[in-house]
């Protein structure tokens, strides 16, 4: 349910402001369609990941409310610059993401 909500409400596009890259590549004569989107956790599920919070349950960490759909470039940027992309700036109620 959560993944369907994520992909559907994001319209299969990167949620990074100003990007909106389509995250599905059309099929070719040789290959099936390709999904190129990456799912990012706002609060990392990994104890060593960006913005981790040990008080959050695994259920919450994998819920729609804690996920963003991003292109590869923005997924990597958001995780590599965790001091810039805080929980407050990434959370849907606090940011245009």
Order of alpha helices (4+ residues) and beta strands (2+ residues): alpha-beta-beta-beta-alpha-beta-alpha-alpha
